[in-house]
Amino acid sequence: MFHTPSPENALVRLVGLSKSYQEAGQEHLVLAAIDWAFPAGEFTCLLGKSGSGKSTLLNLVSGIDAPTGGQVLIRENGQEIDLTGLSERERTLFRRRHIGIVFQFFNLIPTLTVLENVSLPLELAGESRRGQRQARSLLERVGLGDRLETYPDRLSGGEQQRVAIARALVHDPLLVLADEPTGNLDEETGQVVLELLLELSRDAGKTLIMATHDPDIAALADQVLHLEQGKLAANGRHESQRRG
Protein backbone atom coordinates (compact mmCIF):
# COMPACT_ATOMS: atom_id res chain seq x y z
CA MET A 1 0.00 0.00 0.00
CA PHE A 2 1.34 3.43 -0.94
CA HIS A 3 0.62 6.55 1.06
CA THR A 4 0.59 9.85 -0.79
CA PRO A 5 1.39 12.85 1.40
CA SER A 6 -0.40 16.10 0.63
CA PRO A 7 1.78 18.76 -1.00
CA GLU A 8 1.85 20.54 2.36
CA ASN A 9 3.50 17.50 3.99
CA ALA A 10 6.07 16.92 1.24
CA LEU A 11 9.25 18.97 1.46
CA VAL A 12 10.54 17.65 -1.88
CA ARG A 13 8.53 16.39 -4.86
CA LEU A 14 9.92 14.90 -8.04
CA VAL A 15 7.59 15.18 -11.01
CA GLY A 16 8.51 13.23 -14.15
CA LEU A 17 12.19 13.68 -13.32
CA SER A 18 14.48 12.34 -16.03
CA LYS A 19 18.19 12.49 -16.77
CA SER A 20 20.07 11.15 -19.76
CA TYR A 21 23.51 11.59 -21.31
CA GLN A 22 24.86 11.26 -24.80
CA GLU A 23 27.62 8.66 -25.08
CA ALA A 24 29.22 7.72 -28.38
CA GLY A 25 26.24 9.13 -30.22
CA GLN A 26 23.74 7.15 -28.17
CA GLU A 27 21.44 8.29 -25.37
CA HIS A 28 22.19 6.77 -21.97
CA LEU A 29 19.17 6.98 -19.66
CA VAL A 30 20.05 7.36 -15.97
CA LEU A 31 16.70 8.39 -14.45
CA ALA A 32 13.39 7.66 -16.14
CA ALA A 33 10.41 9.95 -15.42
CA ILE A 34 10.51 9.57 -11.62
CA ASP A 35 7.52 10.73 -9.58
CA TRP A 36 8.09 10.74 -5.82
CA ALA A 37 7.49 12.78 -2.67
CA PHE A 38 9.76 13.10 0.36
CA PRO A 39 7.87 14.03 3.55
CA ALA A 40 9.24 16.82 5.71
CA GLY A 41 11.24 15.71 8.73
CA GLU A 42 11.88 12.13 7.59
CA PHE A 43 15.04 10.19 6.84
CA THR A 44 14.99 8.53 3.42
CA CYS A 45 17.62 5.94 2.57
CA LEU A 46 18.33 5.65 -1.16
CA LEU A 47 19.83 2.25 -1.98
CA GLY A 48 21.40 1.23 -5.25
CA LYS A 49 24.46 -0.31 -6.85
CA SER A 50 27.40 1.81 -7.87
CA GLY A 51 26.44 3.55 -11.11
CA SER A 52 22.70 3.22 -10.52
CA GLY A 53 22.19 6.98 -10.51
CA LYS A 54 22.03 7.75 -6.76
CA SER A 55 24.52 10.61 -6.96
CA THR A 56 22.83 11.92 -10.09
CA LEU A 57 19.50 12.02 -8.27
CA LEU A 58 21.00 13.92 -5.33
CA ASN A 59 22.69 16.35 -7.71
CA LEU A 60 19.33 17.05 -9.33
CA VAL A 61 17.56 17.51 -5.99
CA SER A 62 20.28 19.93 -4.86
CA GLY A 63 20.25 21.88 -8.11
CA ILE A 64 23.92 21.12 -8.80
CA ASP A 65 22.81 19.48 -12.04
CA ALA A 66 19.81 20.15 -14.28
CA PRO A 67 17.45 17.38 -15.46
CA THR A 68 16.73 16.39 -19.01
CA GLY A 69 13.03 16.59 -18.16
CA GLY A 70 10.63 16.99 -15.27
CA GLN A 71 10.70 19.06 -12.10
CA VAL A 72 12.21 19.21 -8.63
CA LEU A 73 9.82 21.06 -6.31
CA ILE A 74 10.97 22.14 -2.84
CA ARG A 75 8.62 23.69 -0.30
CA GLU A 76 9.76 26.97 1.23
CA ASN A 77 7.56 29.08 3.50
CA GLY A 78 4.42 27.25 2.39
CA GLN A 79 5.09 27.54 -1.34
CA GLU A 80 6.66 25.09 -3.74
CA ILE A 81 9.74 26.40 -5.53
CA ASP A 82 10.42 24.83 -8.93
CA LEU A 83 14.17 24.38 -8.64
CA THR A 84 14.41 23.26 -12.25
CA GLY A 85 12.87 26.53 -13.41
CA LEU A 86 15.62 28.63 -11.82
CA SER A 87 18.81 29.83 -13.49
CA GLU A 88 22.12 28.28 -12.45
CA ARG A 89 22.90 31.30 -10.27
CA GLU A 90 19.45 31.18 -8.65
CA ARG A 91 19.87 27.47 -7.95
CA THR A 92 23.26 28.17 -6.35
CA LEU A 93 21.78 30.83 -4.08
CA PHE A 94 18.84 28.59 -3.16
CA ARG A 95 21.20 25.72 -2.34
CA ARG A 96 23.42 28.03 -0.28
CA ARG A 97 20.44 29.12 1.82
CA HIS A 98 18.37 25.97 2.11
CA ILE A 99 20.36 22.78 1.40
CA GLY A 100 23.18 21.11 3.31
CA ILE A 101 25.30 18.46 1.60
CA VAL A 102 27.62 15.80 3.07
CA PHE A 103 29.91 14.22 0.48
CA GLN A 104 31.80 10.93 0.59
CA PHE A 105 35.18 12.64 0.24
CA PHE A 106 34.49 15.47 2.74
CA ASN A 107 35.18 18.35 0.28
CA LEU A 108 36.73 20.56 2.94
CA ILE A 109 38.77 23.56 1.82
CA PRO A 110 42.40 22.75 2.77
CA THR A 111 43.47 26.38 3.23
CA LEU A 112 40.72 27.09 5.78
CA THR A 113 40.70 26.02 9.43
CA VAL A 114 38.02 23.74 10.84
CA LEU A 115 36.13 26.76 12.20
CA GLU A 116 36.41 28.62 8.89
CA ASN A 117 35.21 25.61 6.89
CA VAL A 118 32.11 25.20 9.04
CA SER A 119 31.23 28.89 9.20
CA LEU A 120 31.72 29.37 5.43
CA PRO A 121 28.03 28.89 4.38
CA LEU A 122 26.94 31.71 6.68
CA GLU A 123 29.97 33.82 5.79
CA LEU A 124 28.90 33.63 2.14
CA ALA A 125 25.42 34.74 3.20
CA GLY A 126 26.88 37.80 4.91
CA GLU A 127 26.28 36.48 8.43
CA SER A 128 29.81 36.33 9.81
CA ARG A 129 28.93 36.76 13.47
CA ARG A 130 26.17 34.16 13.39
CA GLY A 131 28.42 31.85 11.35
CA GLN A 132 31.16 31.89 13.98
CA ARG A 133 28.67 31.33 16.81
CA GLN A 134 26.81 28.50 15.08
CA ALA A 135 30.03 26.85 13.89
CA ARG A 136 31.53 26.81 17.38
CA SER A 137 28.35 25.33 18.83
CA LEU A 138 28.12 22.56 16.24
CA LEU A 139 31.82 21.72 16.47
CA GLU A 140 31.40 21.30 20.22
CA ARG A 141 28.50 18.92 19.55
CA VAL A 142 30.54 16.78 17.15
CA GLY A 143 33.44 16.60 19.60
CA LEU A 144 35.83 18.96 17.82
CA GLY A 145 35.58 22.04 19.99
CA ASP A 146 39.31 21.80 20.68
CA ARG A 147 40.27 21.66 16.97
CA LEU A 148 38.82 24.97 15.76
CA GLU A 149 42.12 26.33 14.43
CA THR A 150 43.29 23.02 12.95
CA TYR A 151 43.56 22.54 9.18
CA PRO A 152 41.83 19.57 7.51
CA ASP A 153 45.05 17.73 6.64
CA ARG A 154 45.76 17.34 10.35
CA LEU A 155 42.48 15.49 10.95
CA SER A 156 41.56 11.83 10.56
CA GLY A 157 38.94 10.81 7.99
CA GLY A 158 36.28 10.49 10.67
CA GLU A 159 37.12 13.92 12.06
CA GLN A 160 36.96 15.48 8.61
CA GLN A 161 33.53 13.96 8.03
CA ARG A 162 32.34 15.32 11.37
CA VAL A 163 33.48 18.76 10.23
CA ALA A 164 31.58 18.23 6.96
CA ILE A 165 28.40 17.32 8.89
CA ALA A 166 28.69 20.48 10.99
CA ARG A 167 29.18 22.53 7.82
CA ALA A 168 26.08 20.97 6.23
CA LEU A 169 23.91 21.94 9.21
CA VAL A 170 25.37 25.29 10.25
CA HIS A 171 22.98 27.42 8.17
CA ASP A 172 19.86 25.57 9.40
CA PRO A 173 18.92 24.14 5.97
CA LEU A 174 15.50 22.88 4.95
CA LEU A 175 17.04 19.75 3.45
CA VAL A 176 20.16 17.67 4.13
CA LEU A 177 21.58 15.44 1.39
CA ALA A 178 24.26 12.85 2.12
CA ASP A 179 26.07 11.00 -0.67
CA GLU A 180 27.74 7.83 0.68
CA PRO A 181 28.84 9.73 3.83
CA THR A 182 30.48 6.64 5.36
CA GLY A 183 31.86 5.20 2.12
CA ASN A 184 35.40 6.51 2.70
CA LEU A 185 35.61 5.43 6.34
CA ASP A 186 36.32 2.18 8.14
CA GLU A 187 33.29 0.36 9.55
CA GLU A 188 33.65 1.50 13.16
CA THR A 189 34.31 5.15 12.28
CA GLY A 190 31.53 5.08 9.71
CA GLN A 191 29.04 3.89 12.32
CA VAL A 192 30.00 6.73 14.67
CA VAL A 193 29.69 9.30 11.87
CA LEU A 194 26.34 7.89 10.72
CA GLU A 195 24.87 7.98 14.23
CA LEU A 196 26.09 11.55 14.64
CA LEU A 197 24.54 12.68 11.35
CA LEU A 198 21.20 11.07 12.23
CA GLU A 199 21.21 12.47 15.75
CA LEU A 200 21.93 16.03 14.65
CA SER A 201 19.46 15.88 11.75
CA ARG A 202 16.64 14.44 13.85
CA ASP A 203 17.25 16.77 16.77
CA ALA A 204 16.83 19.69 14.37
CA GLY A 205 13.83 18.10 12.60
CA LYS A 206 15.60 18.04 9.25
CA THR A 207 14.58 16.16 6.13
CA LEU A 208 17.49 13.86 5.28
CA ILE A 209 18.00 11.97 2.02
CA MET A 210 21.02 9.65 2.05
CA ALA A 211 22.43 7.68 -0.87
CA THR A 212 24.26 4.51 0.08
CA HIS A 213 24.98 0.97 -1.05
CA ASP A 214 24.92 -0.28 2.55
CA PRO A 215 21.63 -2.10 3.35
CA ASP A 216 22.38 -1.95 7.09
CA ILE A 217 21.72 1.79 7.04
CA ALA A 218 18.21 1.11 5.74
CA ALA A 219 17.18 -0.27 9.14
CA LEU A 220 17.47 3.25 10.56
CA ALA A 221 15.39 4.99 7.88
CA ASP A 222 11.76 6.10 7.81
CA GLN A 223 11.58 5.43 4.07
CA VAL A 224 13.76 3.08 2.01
CA LEU A 225 13.98 3.46 -1.75
CA HIS A 226 15.79 1.32 -4.31
CA LEU A 227 17.09 2.89 -7.49
CA GLU A 228 17.41 0.43 -10.34
CA GLN A 229 17.26 0.85 -14.10
CA GLY A 230 16.36 4.50 -13.70
CA LYS A 231 13.31 3.87 -11.50
CA LEU A 232 12.58 4.20 -7.79
CA ALA A 233 10.91 1.37 -5.89
CA ALA A 234 9.90 1.51 -2.24
CA ASN A 235 10.70 -0.93 0.52
CA GLY A 236 10.24 1.11 3.66
CA ARG A 237 9.46 0.69 7.30
CA HIS A 238 6.04 1.53 8.77
CA GLU A 239 4.59 1.42 5.24
CA SER A 240 6.17 4.86 4.88
CA GLN A 241 6.65 4.75 1.11
CA ARG A 242 5.68 8.05 -0.40
CA ARG A 243 4.74 8.45 -4.01
CA GLY A 244 4.04 11.86 -5.46
DRENDO-979146 format. One record per residue (C-alpha): chain; x, y negated, z; residue in three letters. Coordinates in nm, 3 decimals. Layout:
BEGIN
 chain       X       Y       Z resn
     A       X       Y       Z  ala
...
REM end
This chain:
BEGIN
 chain       X       Y       Z resn
     A   0.000   0.000   0.000  met
     A   0.134  -0.343  -0.094  phe
     A   0.062  -0.655   0.106  his
     A   0.059  -0.985  -0.079  thr
     A   0.139  -1.285   0.140  pro
     A  -0.040  -1.610   0.063  ser
     A   0.178  -1.876  -0.100  pro
     A   0.185  -2.054   0.236  glu
     A   0.350  -1.750   0.399  asn
     A   0.607  -1.692   0.124  ala
     A   0.925  -1.897   0.146  leu
     A   1.054  -1.765  -0.188  val
     A   0.853  -1.639  -0.486  arg
     A   0.992  -1.490  -0.804  leu
     A   0.759  -1.518  -1.101  val
     A   0.851  -1.323  -1.415  gly
     A   1.219  -1.368  -1.332  leu
     A   1.448  -1.234  -1.603  ser
     A   1.819  -1.249  -1.677  lys
     A   2.007  -1.115  -1.976  ser
     A   2.351  -1.159  -2.131  tyr
     A   2.486  -1.126  -2.480  gln
     A   2.762  -0.866  -2.508  glu
     A   2.922  -0.772  -2.838  ala
     A   2.624  -0.913  -3.022  gly
     A   2.374  -0.715  -2.817  gln
     A   2.144  -0.829  -2.537  glu
     A   2.219  -0.677  -2.197  his
     A   1.917  -0.698  -1.966  leu
     A   2.005  -0.736  -1.597  val
     A   1.670  -0.839  -1.445  leu
     A   1.339  -0.766  -1.614  ala
     A   1.041  -0.995  -1.542  ala
     A   1.051  -0.957  -1.162  ile
     A   0.752  -1.073  -0.958  asp
     A   0.809  -1.074  -0.582  trp
     A   0.749  -1.278  -0.267  ala
     A   0.976  -1.310   0.036  phe
     A   0.787  -1.403   0.355  pro
     A   0.924  -1.682   0.571  ala
     A   1.124  -1.571   0.873  gly
     A   1.188  -1.213   0.759  glu
     A   1.504  -1.019   0.684  phe
     A   1.499  -0.853   0.342  thr
     A   1.762  -0.594   0.257  cys
     A   1.833  -0.565  -0.116  leu
     A   1.983  -0.225  -0.198  leu
     A   2.140  -0.123  -0.525  gly
     A   2.446   0.031  -0.685  lys
     A   2.740  -0.181  -0.787  ser
     A   2.644  -0.355  -1.111  gly
     A   2.270  -0.322  -1.052  ser
     A   2.219  -0.698  -1.051  gly
     A   2.203  -0.775  -0.676  lys
     A   2.452  -1.061  -0.696  ser
     A   2.283  -1.192  -1.009  thr
     A   1.950  -1.202  -0.827  leu
     A   2.100  -1.392  -0.533  leu
     A   2.269  -1.635  -0.771  asn
     A   1.933  -1.705  -0.933  leu
     A   1.756  -1.751  -0.599  val
     A   2.028  -1.993  -0.486  ser
     A   2.025  -2.188  -0.811  gly
     A   2.392  -2.112  -0.880  ile
     A   2.281  -1.948  -1.204  asp
     A   1.981  -2.015  -1.428  ala
     A   1.745  -1.738  -1.546  pro
     A   1.673  -1.639  -1.901  thr
     A   1.303  -1.659  -1.816  gly
     A   1.063  -1.699  -1.527  gly
     A   1.070  -1.906  -1.210  gln
     A   1.221  -1.921  -0.863  val
     A   0.982  -2.106  -0.631  leu
     A   1.097  -2.214  -0.284  ile
     A   0.862  -2.369  -0.030  arg
     A   0.976  -2.697   0.123  glu
     A   0.756  -2.908   0.350  asn
     A   0.442  -2.725   0.239  gly
     A   0.509  -2.754  -0.134  gln
     A   0.666  -2.509  -0.374  glu
     A   0.974  -2.640  -0.553  ile
     A   1.042  -2.483  -0.893  asp
     A   1.417  -2.438  -0.864  leu
     A   1.441  -2.326  -1.225  thr
     A   1.287  -2.653  -1.341  gly
     A   1.562  -2.863  -1.182  leu
     A   1.881  -2.983  -1.349  ser
     A   2.212  -2.828  -1.245  glu
     A   2.290  -3.130  -1.027  arg
     A   1.945  -3.118  -0.865  glu
     A   1.987  -2.747  -0.795  arg
     A   2.326  -2.817  -0.635  thr
     A   2.178  -3.083  -0.408  leu
     A   1.884  -2.859  -0.316  phe
     A   2.120  -2.572  -0.234  arg
     A   2.342  -2.803  -0.028  arg
     A   2.044  -2.912   0.182  arg
     A   1.837  -2.597   0.211  his
     A   2.036  -2.278   0.140  ile
     A   2.318  -2.111   0.331  gly
     A   2.530  -1.846   0.160  ile
     A   2.762  -1.580   0.307  val
     A   2.991  -1.422   0.048  phe
     A   3.180  -1.093   0.059  gln
     A   3.518  -1.264   0.024  phe
     A   3.449  -1.547   0.274  phe
     A   3.518  -1.835   0.028  asn
     A   3.673  -2.056   0.294  leu
     A   3.877  -2.356   0.182  ile
     A   4.240  -2.275   0.277  pro
     A   4.347  -2.638   0.323  thr
     A   4.072  -2.709   0.578  leu
     A   4.070  -2.602   0.943  thr
     A   3.802  -2.374   1.084  val
     A   3.613  -2.676   1.220  leu
     A   3.641  -2.862   0.889  glu
     A   3.521  -2.561   0.689  asn
     A   3.211  -2.520   0.904  val
     A   3.123  -2.889   0.920  ser
     A   3.172  -2.937   0.543  leu
     A   2.803  -2.889   0.438  pro
     A   2.694  -3.171   0.668  leu
     A   2.997  -3.382   0.579  glu
     A   2.890  -3.363   0.214  leu
     A   2.542  -3.474   0.320  ala
     A   2.688  -3.780   0.491  gly
     A   2.628  -3.648   0.843  glu
     A   2.981  -3.633   0.981  ser
     A   2.893  -3.676   1.347  arg
     A   2.617  -3.416   1.339  arg
     A   2.842  -3.185   1.135  gly
     A   3.116  -3.189   1.398  gln
     A   2.867  -3.133   1.681  arg
     A   2.681  -2.850   1.508  gln
     A   3.003  -2.685   1.389  ala
     A   3.153  -2.681   1.738  arg
     A   2.835  -2.533   1.883  ser
     A   2.812  -2.256   1.624  leu
     A   3.182  -2.172   1.647  leu
     A   3.140  -2.130   2.022  glu
     A   2.850  -1.892   1.955  arg
     A   3.054  -1.678   1.715  val
     A   3.344  -1.660   1.960  gly
     A   3.583  -1.896   1.782  leu
     A   3.558  -2.204   1.999  gly
     A   3.931  -2.180   2.068  asp
     A   4.027  -2.166   1.697  arg
     A   3.882  -2.497   1.576  leu
     A   4.212  -2.633   1.443  glu
     A   4.329  -2.302   1.295  thr
     A   4.356  -2.254   0.918  tyr
     A   4.183  -1.957   0.751  pro
     A   4.505  -1.773   0.664  asp
     A   4.576  -1.734   1.035  arg
     A   4.248  -1.549   1.095  leu
     A   4.156  -1.183   1.056  ser
     A   3.894  -1.081   0.799  gly
     A   3.628  -1.049   1.067  gly
     A   3.712  -1.392   1.206  glu
     A   3.696  -1.548   0.861  gln
     A   3.353  -1.396   0.803  gln
     A   3.234  -1.532   1.137  arg
     A   3.348  -1.876   1.023  val
     A   3.158  -1.823   0.696  ala
     A   2.840  -1.732   0.889  ile
     A   2.869  -2.048   1.099  ala
     A   2.918  -2.253   0.782  arg
     A   2.608  -2.097   0.623  ala
     A   2.391  -2.194   0.921  leu
     A   2.537  -2.529   1.025  val
     A   2.298  -2.742   0.817  his
     A   1.986  -2.557   0.940  asp
     A   1.892  -2.414   0.597  pro
     A   1.550  -2.288   0.495  leu
     A   1.704  -1.975   0.345  leu
     A   2.016  -1.767   0.413  val
     A   2.158  -1.544   0.139  leu
     A   2.426  -1.285   0.212  ala
     A   2.607  -1.100  -0.067  asp
     A   2.774  -0.783   0.068  glu
     A   2.884  -0.973   0.383  pro
     A   3.048  -0.664   0.536  thr
     A   3.186  -0.520   0.212  gly
     A   3.540  -0.651   0.270  asn
     A   3.561  -0.543   0.634  leu
     A   3.632  -0.218   0.814  asp
     A   3.329  -0.036   0.955  glu
     A   3.365  -0.150   1.316  glu
     A   3.431  -0.515   1.228  thr
     A   3.153  -0.508   0.971  gly
     A   2.904  -0.389   1.232  gln
     A   3.000  -0.673   1.467  val
     A   2.969  -0.930   1.187  val
     A   2.634  -0.789   1.072  leu
     A   2.487  -0.798   1.423  glu
     A   2.609  -1.155   1.464  leu
     A   2.454  -1.268   1.135  leu
     A   2.120  -1.107   1.223  leu
     A   2.121  -1.247   1.575  glu
     A   2.193  -1.603   1.465  leu
     A   1.946  -1.588   1.175  ser
     A   1.664  -1.444   1.385  arg
     A   1.725  -1.677   1.677  asp
     A   1.683  -1.969   1.437  ala
     A   1.383  -1.810   1.260  gly
     A   1.560  -1.804   0.925  lys
     A   1.458  -1.616   0.613  thr
     A   1.749  -1.386   0.528  leu
     A   1.800  -1.197   0.202  ile
     A   2.102  -0.965   0.205  met
     A   2.243  -0.768  -0.087  ala
     A   2.426  -0.451   0.008  thr
     A   2.498  -0.097  -0.105  his
     A   2.492   0.028   0.255  asp
     A   2.163   0.210   0.335  pro
     A   2.238   0.195   0.709  asp
     A   2.172  -0.179   0.704  ile
     A   1.821  -0.111   0.574  ala
     A   1.718   0.027   0.914  ala
     A   1.747  -0.325   1.056  leu
     A   1.539  -0.499   0.788  ala
     A   1.176  -0.610   0.781  asp
     A   1.158  -0.543   0.407  gln
     A   1.376  -0.308   0.201  val
     A   1.398  -0.346  -0.175  leu
     A   1.579  -0.132  -0.431  his
     A   1.709  -0.289  -0.749  leu
     A   1.741  -0.043  -1.034  glu
     A   1.726  -0.085  -1.410  gln
     A   1.636  -0.450  -1.370  gly
     A   1.331  -0.387  -1.150  lys
     A   1.258  -0.420  -0.779  leu
     A   1.091  -0.137  -0.589  ala
     A   0.990  -0.151  -0.224  ala
     A   1.070   0.093   0.052  asn
     A   1.024  -0.111   0.366  gly
     A   0.946  -0.069   0.730  arg
     A   0.604  -0.153   0.877  his
     A   0.459  -0.142   0.524  glu
     A   0.617  -0.486   0.488  ser
     A   0.665  -0.475   0.111  gln
     A   0.568  -0.805  -0.040  arg
     A   0.474  -0.845  -0.401  arg
     A   0.404  -1.186  -0.546  gly
REM end
